[in-house]
Amino acid sequence: MTVTDIGVYVHFPWCLKKCPYCDFLSVAAERPALPHAAYANSVIAELERRASTLGDVRLVSVFFGGGTPSLWEPAELGRVLARIRQLVPHAADEVEVTVECNPTSFDVARGQALQAVGVNRVSIGVQGLNADRLQFLGRLHDVDSGLAAVRDAIESGMPRVSADFIFGVSGQTAGAAAREAQIMSELGTTHLSAYALTIEPGTQFGALARKGKLPLLEENAVADSFLAVEETLERAGFEHYEVSNYARHGARSRHNVGYWVGRSYLGLGCGAWGTLNEAQGRYRYRNTPSPERYLAAASLFAEADLSQVSPLIANYELIPPETALAERIMLGLRLAEGLDLERSAAELGTELWTPERARARDRLVQQGKLEISGSQVSIPKSRWLLADGIIASLM
């Protein structure tokens, strides 16, 4: 029987403050109110129920996201990680274990405590190196503490350190974005994520934008910043391997690459999404987004029907092969090397080059927006600014 590679995503839903641009599930809470052990108990109960459905799998990566998982006591996070390693015993030689961290809840001691329980990678949410812009983004930390958190991660001996930053914010020039990228590249990080500010509908920024009350940068200026950041980081020795991600040699985010290539992943925790394969086919689910309900679920998971929407399961859907292929196109074409679409279609049991898609392919190739080498399909880097439209044409 074929062994399937999987990743595990664990969602920690609490933050000290909800950022106005964030559309991930996060709930503001005071530090003393965080239910460290109780939440670990519920995640482990869910894991024990779901592990029995996984079949023959090999663990490649574990990612603790949020929210702010660096607020979680490392001992409790470690208890969850240890149980994952027990219940998914087949594993890659080195499983990548990442924790997302905010500067307000990270220092050298926290980095060492996370390593002690098996974490080997952190992703620090720096987001900006300008005081006014950090205030606009609703961040609780200042410029110095953002930089200090990255330095602390490296000083703690963390094997791999990534940092996130946002560009394309109103008032920011391409030169300023490039300078921030340069500073970030010199800190000793092995990976950087550079995101253009995106206005999501269900956020505070989304509500302000609908009313015309949010200052926004023009698209051309955002594009100039994208190109300036790319040029700066590539000159600094980072590979631009995905539209928003840069890595030094061998330091790509293995967990996120799993999403982009269509790898199955087990989602655990309040509001977590997961996508897995079972006898009935590929399916996607989402856990309840209510922290109170999830915390009360520790004793309920053992008997839960995981294929039914219930107080524990907010969404459950089988993914038809054509939909799965469209998702593979949407995510895989964000990678510099693209993906083997013919192999993907064969794996999923669906037709790749339908007449409509073949016409779109030929038009895009003629326009220089798509490259095909054998069965490998990719978007040239020079056209990455148009990636969303190109992908939509193929989907």
C-alpha positions in Angstrom: 0.0 0.0 0.0 1.2 3.5 -0.9 2.2 5.7 2.1 0.7 9.2 1.8 2.7 12.2 3.0 0.6 14.5 5.3 1.1 17.7 7.3 -0.7 18.6 10.5 -2.1 22.0 11.2 -3.0 23.0 14.8 -4.9 26.2 15.3 -4.6 28.3 18.5 -7.4 30.8 18.3 -6.5 33.4 20.9 -4.6 36.7 20.4 -4.0 39.6 22.7 -5.7 41.8 20.1 -7.4 41.3 16.8 -5.5 43.0 13.9 -7.8 45.0 11.6 -6.5 43.3 8.4 -6.7 39.7 9.7 -9.4 37.3 8.5 -8.1 34.3 10.3 -10.1 33.0 13.2 -8.8 34.8 16.2 -10.3 35.9 19.5 -8.9 38.6 21.7 -8.1 37.4 25.3 -6.1 38.5 28.3 -3.1 36.3 29.1 -4.4 35.1 32.5 -7.6 33.9 30.9 -5.9 31.5 28.4 -6.9 27.9 29.0 -3.5 26.3 28.2 -4.0 22.8 29.5 -7.8 22.5 28.7 -7.2 23.5 25.1 -4.4 20.9 24.8 -6.7 18.3 26.2 -9.4 19.1 23.6 -6.9 19.1 20.7 -5.5 15.7 21.9 -9.0 14.3 22.1 -9.7 15.4 18.6 -6.4 14.0 17.4 -7.0 10.6 19.0 -10.4 10.4 17.2 -9.1 11.5 13.8 -5.9 9.5 13.8 -7.9 6.3 13.5 -9.1 7.4 10.1 -5.8 8.4 8.6 -4.6 5.1 7.1 -0.9 4.6 6.1 0.6 8.1 6.3 4.0 9.7 6.8 4.3 12.9 8.8 6.2 15.6 7.0 5.4 18.8 8.9 3.5 20.2 11.9 2.4 23.9 11.9 1.0 25.7 14.9 -0.9 28.7 13.6 -3.4 31.2 14.9 -4.2 33.4 16.5 -0.9 33.6 18.4 0.4 30.2 19.3 3.4 31.7 21.0 1.0 32.6 23.8 0.4 28.9 24.5 2.6 27.5 27.3 5.4 25.5 25.5 4.8 22.5 27.8 1.1 22.2 26.7 2.0 22.8 23.0 4.7 20.2 23.5 2.2 17.8 24.9 0.1 18.1 21.7 3.2 17.7 19.5 4.3 14.6 21.4 0.9 13.0 20.9 1.0 13.8 17.2 4.4 12.0 17.0 3.0 9.0 18.9 -0.2 8.6 16.8 1.4 9.3 13.4 4.5 7.1 13.9 5.8 7.1 10.3 7.7 10.3 9.8 10.1 12.0 7.5 13.8 11.9 8.6 13.3 15.5 9.9 9.8 16.6 10.5 9.5 20.4 10.2 7.7 21.8 13.3 6.8 25.5 13.0 5.2 27.9 15.5 3.9 31.3 14.5 5.0 33.9 17.0 4.3 37.5 17.7 7.0 39.8 19.1 4.8 40.5 22.2 5.0 36.9 23.3 8.5 35.8 22.1 12.0 36.1 23.6 15.1 34.0 23.9 13.7 31.9 26.8 10.5 31.2 24.8 12.6 30.1 21.8 14.6 27.7 23.9 11.5 26.4 25.6 9.9 25.7 22.2 13.0 23.9 21.0 13.0 21.8 24.2 9.6 20.3 23.2 10.5 19.6 19.6 10.0 22.9 17.7 12.6 23.5 15.0 11.2 26.5 13.1 9.5 29.8 14.1 7.7 32.4 12.0 7.8 35.8 13.5 5.1 38.3 12.6 7.2 41.5 12.3 4.8 43.1 9.7 6.6 46.4 9.4 9.6 48.6 10.3 7.8 51.9 10.5 6.1 53.2 13.7 3.2 54.9 11.9 2.6 51.9 9.7 2.6 49.5 12.6 0.1 51.6 14.4 -2.1 51.7 11.2 -1.9 47.9 11.1 -3.0 47.7 14.7 0.1 45.9 15.9 0.9 45.9 19.7 4.7 45.9 19.2 7.0 48.7 18.0 9.8 48.6 15.4 12.6 47.7 17.9 10.7 44.8 19.6 9.8 43.4 16.1 13.5 43.3 15.2 14.5 42.1 18.7 12.1 39.1 18.4 13.8 37.9 15.2 17.3 38.4 16.8 16.1 36.5 20.0 14.9 33.6 17.8 18.3 33.3 16.2 20.1 33.8 19.6 18.0 31.0 21.1 19.5 28.6 18.7 16.3 28.0 16.7 17.4 26.0 13.6 15.2 27.9 11.2 13.8 31.4 11.6 11.2 33.0 9.2 9.7 36.5 9.4 6.6 38.0 7.8 6.2 41.6 6.7 3.5 43.5 4.8 4.1 46.0 2.0 1.8 48.1 -0.2 0.4 50.1 2.8 -0.8 53.6 2.1 2.0 56.1 2.3 4.8 53.5 1.7 7.0 54.0 -1.3 8.7 51.2 -3.2 12.0 52.4 -1.9 10.8 52.2 1.7 9.5 48.6 1.0 12.9 47.7 -0.4 14.7 49.1 2.6 12.6 47.1 5.0 13.2 43.9 2.9 17.0 44.7 3.1 16.9 45.0 6.9 14.9 41.8 7.2 17.4 40.0 5.0 20.3 41.0 7.2 18.9 39.7 10.5 20.0 36.1 9.9 16.6 34.7 8.8 16.4 31.7 6.5 12.9 32.5 5.2 10.9 35.6 4.6 7.2 36.1 3.7 6.3 39.4 2.0 2.6 40.0 1.6 0.9 42.9 -0.2 -1.8 44.3 2.1 -5.0 42.6 1.1 -8.4 43.9 2.2 -10.6 41.0 3.2 -14.4 41.4 3.5 -14.9 40.2 7.0 -12.3 42.4 8.7 -12.3 45.9 10.2 -10.3 47.1 7.2 -12.9 45.6 4.9 -15.7 47.5 6.7 -13.7 50.8 6.4 -12.9 50.2 2.7 -16.6 49.6 1.9 -17.4 53.0 3.4 -14.5 54.6 1.5 -12.7 55.5 4.8 -9.6 53.4 4.4 -6.5 55.0 2.7 -5.2 52.6 0.1 -2.1 52.5 -2.2 -2.8 52.5 -5.9 -2.3 49.1 -7.7 0.7 50.4 -9.7 2.4 51.5 -6.5 1.8 48.1 -4.9 3.3 46.5 -8.0 6.4 48.7 -7.8 6.9 47.6 -4.2 6.5 44.0 -5.1 9.2 44.3 -7.7 11.5 46.3 -5.4 11.1 43.7 -2.6 11.8 40.9 -5.1 14.9 42.6 -6.5 16.3 43.3 -3.0 15.8 39.8 -1.5 17.1 38.0 -4.6 20.2 40.2 -4.5 20.5 39.2 -0.8 20.6 35.5 -1.8 16.9 34.6 -1.2 15.1 32.4 -3.8 11.7 33.8 -4.7 10.1 30.4 -4.8 6.4 31.4 -4.4 4.5 34.6 -5.1 4.8 35.8 -1.5 7.7 33.7 -0.2 11.5 33.8 -0.2 14.0 31.3 1.1 17.7 30.7 1.5 18.9 27.5 0.0 17.1 24.5 1.5 14.9 26.6 3.7 11.5 26.6 1.9 8.5 26.2 4.2 7.8 22.5 3.8 4.4 22.8 5.4 3.2 25.6 3.1 4.7 23.8 0.1 2.4 20.9 1.0 -0.7 23.2 0.6 0.6 24.5 -2.8 1.2 21.0 -4.2 -2.1 19.5 -2.9 -0.7 17.4 0.0 -3.3 16.1 2.5 -3.3 17.8 5.9 -4.9 17.0 9.2 -6.5 20.1 10.8 -6.8 20.2 14.6 -8.2 22.8 17.0 -10.9 25.4 17.1 -11.9 26.6 13.6 -9.2 24.5 11.9 -9.6 23.3 8.3 -8.4 19.9 7.1 -8.3 18.1 3.8 -7.8 14.4 3.8 -8.3 11.3 1.6 -10.5 8.3 2.7 -12.2 5.4 0.9 -15.1 7.7 -0.1 -12.7 10.2 -1.7 -11.1 13.5 -0.9 -12.9 15.7 1.7 -12.6 18.9 3.5 -13.8 19.8 7.0 -13.8 22.6 9.4 -14.0 22.4 13.2 -16.4 24.6 15.2 -15.1 28.2 15.3 -16.4 28.6 18.8 -13.6 28.3 21.4 -16.2 27.6 24.2 -17.8 24.8 22.2 -14.4 23.4 21.2 -13.2 23.4 24.8 -16.3 21.6 25.9 -15.7 18.9 23.2 -12.9 17.0 24.8 -15.3 14.2 26.0 -17.4 14.3 22.8 -14.8 13.5 20.1 -14.5 9.8 21.0 -18.0 9.1 19.8 -18.3 11.9 17.1 -19.3 11.1 13.5 -16.6 13.1 11.7 -18.5 13.1 8.4 -21.5 14.9 9.7 -22.0 18.6 10.4 -22.6 18.9 14.2 -21.8 21.2 17.1 -18.2 20.0 16.7 -17.9 20.0 12.9 -19.0 23.3 11.2 -18.3 22.1 7.6 -17.9 18.8 5.9 -17.8 18.4 2.1 -16.6 15.8 -0.4 -14.4 17.4 -3.1 -15.2 16.3 -6.6 -12.1 15.5 -8.7 -12.6 18.5 -11.0 -12.8 20.8 -8.0 -9.7 19.3 -6.6 -7.9 19.8 -9.9 -9.0 23.5 -10.0 -7.7 24.0 -6.5 -4.4 22.3 -7.5 -4.1 24.8 -10.4 -5.0 27.7 -8.1 -2.3 26.9 -5.5 0.3 25.1 -7.5 0.8 27.8 -10.1 1.9 30.2 -7.3 5.2 28.2 -7.1 8.1 29.3 -9.3 8.4 25.8 -10.8 4.6 25.4 -11.2 3.4 21.9 -11.1 2.9 18.7 -13.1 -0.7 19.2 -14.1 -1.0 16.0 -16.1 0.2 13.9 -13.1 -2.2 15.9 -10.8 -5.2 15.2 -13.1 -4.2 11.5 -13.3 -4.0 11.2 -9.5 -7.3 12.9 -9.1 -9.0 10.9 -11.9 -10.2 13.8 -14.0 -9.6 15.3 -17.4 -7.0 18.0 -17.5 -7.2 19.7 -20.9 -11.0 20.1 -21.4 -11.6 22.1 -24.6 -12.2 25.3 -22.7 -9.1 24.9 -20.6 -7.0 24.0 -23.6 -8.1 27.2 -25.4 -7.2 29.2 -22.3 -3.8 27.4 -22.2 -3.0 28.1 -25.8 -3.9 31.8 -25.5 -1.9 32.2 -22.3 1.2 30.5 -23.8 0.9 32.7 -26.9 0.8 35.8 -24.7 3.8 34.7 -22.7 1.8 34.3 -19.5 2.2 30.6 -19.2 5.1 28.2 -19.8 4.8 24.4 -20.5 7.8 22.1 -20.4 6.6 18.5 -20.9 3.8 18.1 -18.4 5.1 20.9 -16.1 3.1 24.1 -16.2 4.3 27.4 -14.7 3.8 31.2 -14.8 7.0 33.1 -15.8 8.2 35.2 -12.8 8.0 38.3 -15.0 4.2 37.7 -15.1 3.6 37.0 -11.4 1.9 40.3 -10.9 -0.8 38.9 -13.2 -0.9 35.5 -11.5 -4.4 35.8 -10.1 -5.9 36.5 -13.6 -3.8 33.8 -15.3 -4.9 31.2 -12.7 -8.6 32.3 -13.0 -8.4 31.8 -16.8 -7.2 28.2 -16.4 -9.6 27.3 -13.6 
